[in-house]
């Protein structure tokens, strides 16, 4: 009943914002058309900007409400173990309060959420070569989202929420942790969230994996296949290469390839 009232409240708020935005935008267009000013200053552009912001906020709330419903349906009706969040392409970072209803639902359902890297058109003009984009395009958004999540405090609000940061390795994680932990005040630090089993990172392909194990421990790392893109590489070869690495202890290989994914996905 409470979830139904919350969902109804979000839908009502989104409708109010949409109507308000349309009305304010219309008023702004009228003032521009008739040259109406206030204290000799044009107010039309301000009204249009405010109205457009309200319209966008209303649409975002509608989208979040639909995402909450779809996540619940996927987990409850189809037995899915989690959902995927884009690391780039959204107008606001993932720690923004507008996304909190989704995290509240995942926390209640006991399912994980994966922040998965992908290319975004907004960054295409930053790179001159394809290899340059392949090197950086996935890592930058993950660094931004991880930092934003940590300073949002959302994982402290929802202690059963598990977030995995995928397809960007984890060599950057210790560096960011060293930069942010002294600035976090009373917020739960990444090291504590790792200890509580709330954040996970993909690893196994980078030369830094053994160092990352020393700095992060072996409870938060796991090997990922990049499904459904695993057909791009010979997966059996990739698995064998990881399992044959001599710089990673056998106990850590088992955790990375088996124990940690089971705990993350609760299977």
GITAFEN-V236083 format. One record per residue. N is the residue number from 1. SS is DSSP state (~ for helix, > for strand, _ for the rest). PSI is psi in whole degrees, -180 to 180 (999 if undefined). NEAR is the number of other ideal C-beta (glycine too) atoms within 12 Angstrom. Layout:
N;SS;PSI;NEAR
N;SS;PSI;NEAR
This chain:
1;_;-45;7
2;~;-43;10
3;~;-37;18
4;~;-40;14
5;~;-39;11
6;~;-46;22
7;~;-40;26
8;~;-40;15
9;~;-41;17
10;~;-42;32
11;~;-41;24
12;~;-42;18
13;~;-41;24
14;~;-39;29
15;~;-43;22
16;~;-44;20
17;~;-41;29
18;~;-49;26
19;~;-43;18
20;~;-44;23
21;~;-43;29
22;~;-43;24
23;~;-46;21
24;~;-40;28
25;~;-43;29
26;~;-42;22
27;~;-39;24
28;~;-41;28
29;~;-38;21
30;~;-46;18
31;~;-35;23
32;~;-43;21
33;~;-36;14
34;~;3;13
35;_;31;13
36;_;136;20
37;>;164;15
38;>;120;12
39;_;41;7
40;_;13;8
41;>;133;12
42;>;131;19
43;_;-8;24
44;~;-51;25
45;~;-37;20
46;~;-44;21
47;~;-41;29
48;~;-44;26
49;~;-45;20
50;~;-41;24
51;~;-42;31
52;~;-38;24
53;~;-43;22
54;~;-40;30
55;~;-47;28
56;~;-41;24
57;~;-40;28
58;~;-42;31
59;~;-39;22
60;~;-43;29
61;~;-40;35
62;~;-43;26
63;~;-41;24
64;~;-42;34
65;~;-41;31
66;~;-37;21
67;~;-39;32
68;~;-45;34
69;~;-42;25
70;~;-39;22
71;~;-44;34
72;~;-41;27
73;~;-42;18
74;~;-41;22
75;~;-47;25
76;~;-45;16
77;~;-30;12
78;~;0;14
79;_;22;14
80;_;155;23
81;_;2;25
82;>;-174;32
83;>;171;33
84;>;135;29
85;>;137;37
86;>;137;28
87;_;-18;36
88;_;159;32
89;_;-17;22
90;_;154;27
91;_;-21;18
92;_;154;23
93;_;159;28
94;_;-17;40
95;_;-1;31
96;_;142;24
97;~;-24;21
98;~;-26;31
99;~;-5;38
100;~;-35;28
101;~;-34;35
102;~;-42;40
103;~;-36;39
104;~;-41;28
105;~;-43;35
106;~;-38;39
107;~;-41;26
108;~;-39;22
109;~;-21;31
110;_;28;23
111;_;156;34
112;>;163;39
113;>;134;45
114;>;128;37
115;>;109;41
116;>;130;32
117;_;150;38
118;_;163;28
119;_;145;23
120;_;140;22
121;~;-26;13
122;~;-20;17
123;~;1;22
124;~;-31;16
125;~;-2;10
126;~;-14;18
127;_;144;20
128;_;-27;11
129;_;152;12
130;~;-43;12
131;~;-35;10
132;~;-45;15
133;~;-42;22
134;~;-29;15
135;~;-38;16
136;~;-27;24
137;~;-30;30
138;~;-31;31
139;~;-46;32
140;~;-52;27
141;~;-37;34
142;~;-41;39
143;~;-42;32
144;~;-46;28
145;~;-40;41
146;~;-47;41
147;~;-43;30
148;~;-43;29
149;~;-45;41
150;~;-43;37
151;~;-13;28
152;~;-25;28
153;_;10;23
154;~;-33;34
155;~;-22;36
156;~;-31;27
157;~;-33;22
158;_;88;32
159;_;-14;20
160;_;3;23
161;_;131;40
162;>;128;37
163;>;131;45
164;>;135;42
165;>;115;48
166;>;154;41
167;_;36;33
168;_;13;37
169;_;-162;33
170;_;8;43
171;_;-24;28
172;_;-15;33
173;~;-50;40
174;~;-38;29
175;~;-49;22
176;~;-39;34
177;~;-41;31
178;~;-28;17
179;~;-32;18
180;~;-29;26
181;~;-32;23
182;~;-6;12
183;~;6;16
184;_;-4;25
185;_;-125;13
186;_;0;10
187;_;149;24
188;_;129;28
189;_;155;26
190;~;-40;39
191;~;-37;26
192;~;-38;21
193;~;-35;35
194;~;-45;33
195;~;-36;15
196;_;-5;23
197;_;35;26
198;_;-19;36
199;>;141;44
200;>;157;43
201;>;144;48
202;>;141;40
203;_;-177;43
204;_;-25;40
205;_;-24;26
206;_;154;25
207;_;-15;14
208;_;2;24
209;~;-42;34
210;~;-38;24
211;~;-40;20
212;~;-36;33
213;~;-40;32
214;~;-38;16
215;~;-33;26
216;~;-18;38
217;_;175;27
218;_;15;33
219;_;-15;26
220;_;3;39
221;>;144;46
222;>;153;40
223;_;136;38
224;_;145;34
225;_;-10;24
226;_;35;24
227;_;136;17
228;_;25;10
229;_;11;16
230;~;-14;17
231;~;-13;11
232;~;-33;11
233;_;164;17
234;_;103;12
235;~;-39;19
236;~;-38;12
237;~;-43;12
238;~;-41;23
239;~;-46;22
240;~;-37;16
241;~;-40;19
242;~;-48;31
243;~;-20;20
244;_;1;14
245;_;131;25
246;_;-11;12
247;_;3;19
248;_;126;31
249;_;150;16
250;~;-38;16
251;~;-38;16
252;~;-36;31
253;~;-42;30
254;~;-43;20
255;~;-45;28
256;~;-39;40
257;~;-13;28
258;~;-61;22
259;~;-47;23
260;~;-43;37
261;~;-39;32
262;~;-41;18
263;~;-40;24
264;~;-47;36
265;~;-2;25
266;_;51;20
267;_;999;16
